[in-house]
């Protein structure tokens, strides 16, 4: 029983450290030189709409207007 717990803990630590090293991969240019990584574009915010009564509604419904 203790051997199984120890094996599971070791496996969890190994997987967590492997994921962290892959996430921090440096950027390289075409020649293989290290360069500064370009900034990632921020995801677009979804448009929210409200109806005439001020309640949230789907943007395709009649009378719904986008909210800033």
C-alpha distances in whole Angstrom, upper triangle without the diagonal:
4,5,5,6,9,10,11,13,14,16,17,19,20,21,23,25,26,28,29,31,32,34,36,38,41,44,47,50,51,52,48,49,47,49,48,46,49,48,46,48,47,47,50,49,50,53,53,56,58,60,64,62,60,56,54,55,54,57,58,60,63,64,61,61,59,58,58
4,5,5,6,9,10,11,12,14,15,17,18,20,21,23,24,26,28,29,31,32,34,36,39,43,45,48,50,50,47,47,45,47,46,45,47,46,45,47,46,46,49,49,49,53,53,56,58,61,64,62,60,57,54,55,55,57,59,60,64,64,61,61,59,57,57
4,5,5,6,9,10,11,12,14,15,17,18,20,21,23,25,26,28,29,31,33,34,38,41,43,46,48,48,44,45,43,45,45,43,46,45,44,46,46,45,48,49,49,53,53,57,58,61,64,63,61,57,55,56,55,57,59,60,64,65,61,62,59,58,57
4,5,5,6,9,10,11,12,14,15,17,18,20,21,23,25,26,27,29,31,33,36,39,41,45,46,47,43,44,42,44,44,42,44,43,42,44,43,43,46,46,46,50,50,53,55,58,61,60,57,54,52,52,52,54,55,57,61,61,58,58,56,55,54
4,5,5,6,9,10,11,12,14,15,17,19,20,21,23,25,26,27,30,31,35,38,41,44,46,46,43,43,41,43,42,40,42,42,40,42,41,41,44,44,44,48,48,51,53,56,59,58,55,52,50,51,50,52,54,55,59,60,56,56,54,53,52
4,5,5,6,9,10,11,12,14,16,17,18,20,22,23,25,26,28,30,33,37,39,42,44,44,41,41,39,41,40,39,41,41,39,42,41,41,44,45,45,49,50,53,55,58,61,60,57,54,51,52,52,53,55,57,61,61,58,58,55,54,53
4,5,5,6,9,10,11,12,14,16,17,19,20,22,23,25,27,28,32,35,37,40,42,42,39,40,38,39,39,37,40,39,38,41,40,40,43,43,44,48,49,52,54,57,60,59,56,54,51,51,50,52,54,56,60,60,57,57,54,53,52
4,5,5,6,9,10,11,12,14,16,17,19,21,22,23,25,27,30,33,36,39,41,41,38,39,37,38,38,36,38,37,36,38,37,37,40,40,41,44,45,48,50,53,57,55,53,50,47,48,47,49,50,52,56,57,53,53,51,50,49
4,5,5,6,9,10,11,12,14,16,17,19,21,22,23,26,29,32,35,38,40,41,37,38,35,37,36,34,36,36,34,37,36,36,39,39,40,44,45,48,50,53,56,55,52,49,47,48,47,49,51,52,56,57,53,53,50,49,48
4,5,5,6,9,10,11,12,15,16,17,19,21,22,24,27,30,33,36,38,38,35,35,33,35,34,33,35,35,34,37,36,36,40,40,41,45,46,50,52,55,58,57,54,51,49,50,49,50,52,54,58,58,55,54,51,50,49
4,5,5,6,9,10,11,12,15,16,17,19,21,22,26,29,31,34,36,36,33,34,32,34,33,31,34,33,32,35,34,34,37,38,39,43,44,47,50,53,56,55,52,50,47,47,46,47,49,51,55,56,52,52,49,48,47
4,5,5,6,9,10,11,13,15,16,17,19,21,25,28,30,34,36,36,33,33,31,32,32,30,32,31,30,32,32,31,35,35,36,40,41,44,46,49,53,52,49,46,43,44,43,45,47,49,52,53,49,49,46,45,44
4,6,5,6,9,10,11,13,15,16,17,19,23,26,29,32,34,35,31,32,29,30,30,28,31,30,29,32,31,32,35,36,37,41,42,45,48,51,54,53,50,48,45,46,45,46,48,50,54,54,51,50,47,46,45
4,6,5,6,9,10,11,13,15,16,18,21,24,26,30,32,32,28,29,27,29,29,27,30,29,28,31,31,32,35,36,38,41,43,46,49,52,55,55,52,49,46,47,46,47,49,51,54,55,51,51,48,47,45
4,6,5,6,9,10,11,13,15,16,20,23,25,29,30,31,28,29,26,28,27,25,28,27,26,29,28,28,32,33,34,38,39,43,45,48,52,51,48,46,43,43,42,43,45,47,51,51,48,47,44,43,42
4,6,5,6,9,10,11,13,15,19,22,25,28,30,31,28,28,25,26,26,24,26,25,24,27,26,26,30,31,32,36,37,41,43,47,50,49,46,44,41,42,40,42,44,46,49,50,46,46,42,41,40
4,5,5,7,9,10,11,13,17,20,22,26,28,29,25,25,23,24,24,22,25,25,24,27,27,28,31,32,34,38,39,43,46,49,52,52,49,46,43,44,43,44,46,48,52,52,48,48,44,43,42
4,5,5,7,9,10,12,15,18,20,24,26,26,23,23,21,23,23,21,24,24,23,26,26,27,30,32,34,37,39,43,46,49,52,52,49,47,43,44,42,43,45,48,51,52,48,47,44,43,42
4,6,5,6,9,11,14,17,20,23,25,26,23,23,21,22,21,19,21,21,20,23,23,23,27,28,30,34,35,39,42,45,49,48,45,43,40,40,39,39,41,44,47,48,44,43,40,39,38
4,5,5,7,9,12,16,19,22,25,26,22,22,19,20,19,17,20,19,18,22,22,23,26,28,30,34,35,39,42,45,49,48,45,43,40,41,39,40,42,45,48,48,44,43,40,39,37
4,6,5,7,10,13,16,20,22,22,19,19,16,18,17,16,19,19,19,22,23,24,28,30,32,36,38,41,44,48,51,51,48,46,43,43,42,42,44,47,50,50,47,46,42,41,39
4,5,6,9,12,14,18,20,21,17,18,16,17,17,15,17,18,17,20,21,22,26,28,30,34,36,39,43,46,49,49,46,44,41,41,39,40,42,44,48,48,45,43,40,39,38
4,6,9,11,15,18,20,22,19,19,16,16,15,13,15,15,14,17,18,19,23,24,27,30,33,36,39,43,46,46,43,41,38,38,37,37,39,42,45,45,41,40,37,36,34
4,6,9,13,16,19,20,17,16,13,14,13,11,14,14,14,17,19,20,24,26,28,32,34,38,41,45,48,48,45,43,40,40,39,39,41,44,47,47,43,42,38,37,35
4,7,9,13,16,17,13,13,11,12,11,10,13,14,14,18,20,21,25,27,30,33,36,40,43,46,49,50,46,45,41,42,40,40,42,45,48,48,45,43,39,39,37
4,7,10,13,14,11,10,7,8,8,7,11,13,14,18,20,22,25,28,31,34,37,41,44,47,50,51,48,46,43,43,42,41,43,46,49,49,46,44,40,39,37
4,7,10,11,9,8,6,6,6,5,8,11,12,16,19,21,24,27,30,33,36,40,43,46,49,50,47,46,42,43,41,40,42,45,48,48,44,42,39,38,36
4,7,8,5,5,4,5,8,8,11,14,15,19,22,24,27,30,33,36,39,42,46,49,52,53,50,49,45,46,43,42,44,47,50,50,47,45,41,41,39
4,5,5,6,7,6,9,10,11,15,16,19,23,25,27,31,33,36,40,43,46,50,53,54,51,50,46,46,44,43,44,48,50,50,47,45,42,42,39
4,6,8,10,10,13,13,14,18,19,21,25,27,29,33,35,38,41,45,48,51,54,56,53,52,48,48,45,44,45,49,51,52,49,47,43,44,41
4,6,9,10,14,15,17,20,22,24,28,30,33,36,39,41,45,48,52,55,58,59,56,55,51,51,49,47,49,52,55,55,52,50,47,47,45
4,7,9,12,13,16,19,20,24,27,29,32,35,37,41,44,47,51,54,57,58,55,54,50,50,48,47,48,52,54,55,52,50,46,46,44
4,6,10,12,14,18,20,23,26,29,32,35,38,40,44,47,51,54,57,58,55,54,50,50,48,47,49,52,55,55,52,50,46,46,43
4,7,9,12,15,17,21,24,26,29,32,35,38,41,45,48,52,55,55,52,51,48,48,46,45,47,50,53,53,50,47,44,43,41
4,6,9,12,15,18,21,24,27,30,33,35,39,42,45,49,52,53,49,48,45,46,44,42,45,48,50,50,47,45,41,40,37
4,6,9,12,15,18,21,24,27,30,33,36,39,42,46,49,50,46,45,42,43,41,40,42,45,48,47,44,42,38,37,34
4,6,9,12,15,18,21,24,27,30,33,36,39,43,46,47,43,42,39,40,38,37,39,42,45,44,41,39,35,34,32
4,6,9,12,15,18,21,24,27,30,33,37,40,43,44,41,40,37,37,35,34,36,39,41,41,38,36,32,31,29
4,6,9,12,15,18,21,24,27,30,33,37,40,41,37,36,33,34,32,31,33,37,39,38,35,33,29,28,25
4,6,9,12,15,18,21,24,27,31,34,37,38,35,34,31,31,29,28,30,34,36,36,32,30,27,26,24
4,6,9,12,15,18,21,24,28,31,34,35,32,31,28,28,26,25,27,30,33,32,29,27,23,23,20
4,6,9,12,15,18,21,25,28,31,32,29,28,24,25,24,22,25,28,30,30,26,24,20,20,17
4,6,9,12,15,19,22,26,29,30,26,25,22,22,20,19,22,25,27,27,24,22,18,18,16
4,6,9,12,16,19,22,25,27,24,23,19,19,18,16,19,22,24,24,20,18,15,15,13
4,6,9,13,16,19,22,23,20,19,16,16,15,14,17,20,22,21,18,16,12,12,10
4,6,10,13,17,20,21,18,17,13,13,12,11,14,16,19,19,15,14,10,10,11
4,7,10,13,17,18,15,14,11,11,10,8,11,13,16,15,11,10,7,7,8
4,7,10,14,15,12,11,7,8,8,7,11,12,14,13,9,8,6,6,8
4,7,10,11,9,8,6,6,6,5,9,9,11,10,6,5,4,5,9
4,7,8,5,5,4,5,8,8,11,10,11,8,5,6,6,7,10
4,5,5,6,6,6,9,9,11,8,8,6,4,6,9,10,14
4,6,8,10,10,12,12,14,11,10,6,7,8,11,12,15
4,6,9,10,13,14,16,13,13,10,10,11,13,13,17
4,7,9,12,13,15,14,14,11,9,10,11,10,13
4,6,10,12,14,12,13,11,9,11,12,11,14
4,7,9,12,11,13,11,8,10,10,9,13
4,6,8,7,10,9,6,9,10,11,14
4,5,6,9,10,7,9,10,12,15
4,6,8,9,6,7,7,10,13
4,7,9,7,9,10,13,16
4,6,6,9,11,14,18
4,6,9,12,15,18
4,6,10,13,16
4,7,9,13
4,6,10
4,7
4
